[in-house]
């Protein structure tokens, strides 16, 4: 078995996977309630919560799997990117476990954990992944598209400012919705109707014809419109629902605009699969639209199980199986930014 540890942000997670990618155990200690009063993640609180939960989760995971620490063959841990204090807790814990048990330790790029997560299943072995696929990672801190070939991961675009997930959160906070904002915006959007004339959101474009994402303009525009139309959770429910529907539609529209650009620039033969990952991949409207996109392009779309959309250790352990290079636990370091 491989033990996975994830502490890059505000969720402490520990998982045990078999060599075929079967998830034996995937435990998550969420910190949402601790950060909700602040409308976002407070790094110092996150680090302290990880210290409190990490080793009890390891003990529980091993017990739930009906195993012992001696049954573990390898440890995989998120080494970055993320909040440095949070990462240090996970890396130090993984180093201690691996060194004490005489096991190799695999340092995992958090984004690569997301990239491979759509191939995990609730039960049974992981879905065999193709030699090449396109991956779109959309979360609170990341919005990028990657060309994945074997163990090589090439970034095709990125966000120039805010990521889509943090844009959901910041606008939700402004109109009085609780953290995390994405699910709250979606809930109200499902009761409304997108009206571009009432709440206009232009499609951001760059003069250099870049396919990069940019959500800061939409964020600023949404805050301005909310202020002008008095959109707030305590105000007109119908206006709030229509605003959320239009705002969500604008965020998702940019995803497909950039995806179409990236797709048109790929050299033949193009990938046969598109994998969507990250917290925003749990959005129901997005899941429906990307499935339709796949049918139109003749591309198989892989969507992660919703429990594997948010940060979790199962995807970290699975990434370790996919492309990890086991090494000396003493040589692993945490890095808030990873090139």
N, C-alpha and C positions, 0 to 999 in steps of 0.2 A: 504493500500500500504506500501511497504518497500522502503526506500531511501537508495541507495548504494553510497559510496564515495571511490574512488581509487586514491591514489597519491604516490604509492610506488617507482616510478622511474621518467620517463620523460613524462608521459601523465596524465593530469588532467581529471578525468571522473566522471560523476554523472548520476545515473540511477534511474528510478522508476519502480518497478515490482509489479504485482498483486500476491496474495497468491498462485495462481496456476502456477507461473513462467512466466506468460505472460509479455513481456517487453513493457511497455508503452512508455518509453523514455530511450535512452542511448546516452549520449552526451560525446564527447571526444575533448579536446583541445590538439592537438599534439604540441610537442616542437621540432620536427625533424629539422626544419630550424634553430632553435636557437643553436642546438648542432652540426649541420653538419660541420661548419668550423673547429671544434675540432676533428672530426672523432669519436666521442663517447660522452657519457653523462657527463656533468660537474655538479656535485652535487649542488653547490651553485646556479648556474643558474636555475637548475630544481626547487629548493625550492622557489626561487623568482617568477618563472612562476606560480607555484601552488598558491601562495599567490594572484597573480593577477587574476587568472581565476576561483578559486573554487566557491566563492559565486555568481558571475554572472552566472555560470553554474547552480547552484542550483535554482536561480530565473528563468532562462530560462527553465529548466527541468519541474518545477512545472507549468509554463505557458503553455508549449507545451503539457502537459498532461491534460490541461483544469481543473486543480485542484488548491488547495491552500495548504499551509503548514499544515493546520488543518486536511487535509485528510490523512496525513502520520501517520501510526501506529507504526513505528519502524525505526531505523537508523542502517545501517551496514557499517562498515568502515574497510579498510585494516590497521591492526595494525603491520604487519611485515610478512615476512622479506622484506628488501628494503633499500633504502637510508634513513638514520635516519632523516635528515633535511626535506626531502620530506614527509616522514611518519608523522612527527610532525605537518605539516601543515594540512594534512587530518584529523588526530586524533583530533587535537584541534578544527578544524572547526566542526567536527561531534559532539564533546562533547558540544560545544556551542549550536548547533541546538537542540540536544536531551534534554539537561538540560533546555533550554529556553522553549521548547514545552512540557516538562514533559513526554518525551518518553524514552523507554529503548534503550540502545545502545549495538550492538553486535560487538565484536572485531573479525575480520576474518583473518585467515592465508591466505596470498596472494596465496600460492601454492594450497590451497584447493579451492580457487576461480577458478583457472585453471582446477583443477581435475573435477569439476562438470560442467564446461562450455560446453562440447559437448552435453549436454542435453537441452541447450537453443535453441529456434527456432526463426527465423526472425519474425514470426507472430504466435499468438496463444499460448496456454499453453506449458510448458516445456514437453519434452518427459519423461514418467515415467522411472526412473532408476531402474535397478535391485538391489536386496539386496546385490549382490557382483559383482564387475567388476575389471578389471586390468586397470590401468591408466599410461600412459607415458607422462610426462610433459617435453617438450623440448623448451627452450627459451634462451634469452640472458644470463641469470644468473643461469639457472637450467637445469639439465639433470638427471632425476630420474624416476624409475618405482615404482608404488604403488599398493598394494593390498587393495581395498576398500570394506569393509563389513559394511553395514549400516552406522553408524556414525564413525566407526573406520577406520583410514587410517594408513596403515603400509608401511614404506619405504622398498623396496626390494633391491634397489641399488641406487647409486648416482654417481656423477662425482668426480673424485679424484683431478681434476685440472680445466682446462677450460671447460665451458659449450659449447654445440654445437653452440648456437647463437652467443656467443662472439667470437668463432673461425671463423665463417663466417665474422663477422665484422672486426676482426683484420687482417685477410688475405686480405680482400677486401680493407682495408685502405692501406696496403703495396703495392698493385698493382695499386693504384690510383683510385679505385672506391669509389663513395660517400657513406656516412652513410645514412641509415642503410645498411650494406653489404649483408645480406642474399638475399633480392630481387634482388640486382644487380648481385650477383654471379649466381643466378638462371636464370636471363635474358640472360646472356652470355652463360651459360651452355646449354640453349635450342638451341643455334646456333652451338654447338660443339659436339665432339664425345669423350667419355671417352676412354683413351688409357693408361692402366696401365704400359705398357712397356716404353712409352715416359715420363710419369710422375708417377713413382712408389710411392705408399703409403702403407706401411705395416699395417696389422691389429694389434693394440696394444693388448697385453695379459699380465696378471699378473701371477707370479709364484704360488701364492696362489689360482689360479683358480677362482678368484673373478669375479663377473659379473658387477663390477663397470665400468662406462665409463671413458675414458681418452682421451682428445683431444689435450693436449699440444704437444705431439709428432707429430701429424698430422699438427698442426699449424706451428711448427718449420720446419718440412719437406717441407711444402708448401712454406714458405718464402725462404728456401734454393733453392728449385727448381725454384721459380720465379726469384731469383737472377741469378742462373746459366743459365737459358734460356731467360733471359731478358723479362720476362712476365710483361707487363704493359699496362694500358689502352691506352697509346699513341703509343704502339708498334704494332706488327703483330696481326691483329684482329683474324685470324684463330687460331694462337697459344694461344691467350687469351681465346678464346671460348673453345678449347680443354682442356686447363688447368682448367678452371672453371668447365667443365663437369666432369673431373676426380677427382678434389678436392671435389666437391659436392657428387659424387658417393662414395668416401671414407668415408665422414662424415655419410652418410645415411647407408652405409654398416655396420658400427659399431653399429648403432641403432638396426639393425635386428640381428646382431650377439649376442648382449647382451639380446635382447628380446627373442631369441630362448633359450638361456641359462636359463634365469629366468623362461620361460614357462616350460622347461623340469624339473625344480626343484619344481614345484607346486604340492601339494598333491591333489589327486582326491577327490571330483569332481572339475575340473578346472573351472574358470569363463567362462561364455558364451559370455561376451562382453569385448572388448578392446577399451578404450577411449584415443584418442591422443589429447593433448592440448598444449598451449603455442604458441609463435610467429612463431616458425619453423614449426608448424603444418599447416601453410598456404602454405608451399612449394608444388607446384604441383606434382613434381616427387615423393616426399615422400607420398603424398596422394594416388597416383596411386599404389605405391608399397605396402603400408600397406593394401590397399583394396585387393590386390592379396594375401597377407599374410593371411588375414582373411578368404578368400575363401579356401585356402589350409588347414587351421587349423579347418575350420568349426566354426569360431568365428565371431560374429557380430562386425564390427568395427564402432565406433562412431567418426566422425570427426566434430569439431566445425565449425559453420558458420565462414567464414573468418573474419568477423567483430568482432567476439568474440575470435579470436586467440590472438590478442595483448591485453595488459592490458586494462581492461574496468570495469566500475562499475556494469554493469549488472551481471557479474559473481560473484562479491562480494555480491551483494544483494541476488543472488540465493543461494550462499553458506550459507548466513544467514538463508534462508528458510530451507536449508537441515539439518544443524547441529548447528545452532547458539544458544547460550545461552544468552538471553537478560539480561543485568545487569545495574548497576548504572553507568551512564556516567562518573562520577568522578573517577571511579576505572580503567578505560581503559588506558593503556600505550602503547606507540609506542616502538617497538624493532627491531633493524636492523637485528638481527638473532633470529630465532625461532626454538627451538628444536623439 
